[in-house]
Amino acid sequence: PTIEGFEVLEWASWAVSSISYDNVNFSVTSQDNTPLGLFFDATGTKMYVLGGANKMVYQYSLSQAWNLSTASYDNVNFSIASQDTSPLDIFFNSTGTKMYIIGDGNGRVYQYSLSQAWNLSTATYDNVNFSVASQDVAPQGVFFNSTGTKMYVIGTTSDIVYQYSLSQAWNLSTATYDNVNFSVASQDVAPQGV
């Protein structure tokens, strides 16, 4: 499996119709042959891959921002196997001090802290998690707004995006379901990310 680089030609509009393949990719098979989640820091110099085979997050550096041809493995990883046997997606807050993993082993989102921003070797589990199983027992993807006060989860049981609120930013222990959702079933019956 490879992670393929794309170039958005119409930067201001984010137009999907203007995407073209750069013929650039980066293999992560030496770390995990089942990559499931991907996240970049805001500068495009750090990349994180969630691997399903080993149930680990792997950290990479890009010597040239956003250029996958300059990526290299940092020999840094973090196991999340004790939290979920089937991790599927990863998200970081904007400062790189909080990490979130969603898994359908237990239908939960898990919260971690990094004492040094964007340095996975400093990550620890916060012993904080939030169940989304009442909405979907097979959650696949998770996304937060920029302030950490809204969380969105997509699942394959009903092919629906669910919306949650956090009364304290980035603190999963304060999360509640908004009773708001949106079906994507008319577009795809097996959505994986949001």
C-alpha angles and dihedrals in degrees: 000000000000136000107232125214120229131191120214105214097190099053097177096048102040086218111182089202088066098056119118131180115252094205087240124126140157126212120223096178092111087066102032133350093207107058110180109163134039133190136170128198118242093264095051091234097106127054129187127198126193111214121205099195095059097021092232140129114230126203126217135179129218113206089200113044115255092355109123091193087071095050123122134174114256093208086240124125140158127210120225094174092112090061104041135005092206110041113178113170143021136208135177130200117245094264096049092238097109129051128189129198126190122202137176094211087087101004093243145127114227127206127216135178129219112205089200113044115255092355107123092192088071095053123124133175112254093209085239124123139155127216119226093172092109087065101034131355091202105051113178110175140026132196135174131202118245094266096048093237097109128051128189126199129186124200138186098220092078101003090238136139112225126202126217135179128220113205089199113044115255092355109123091192087072096051123123133175113254094208086239123124143156128212120225094176092113089061102036136358095204108044114179108180142027 
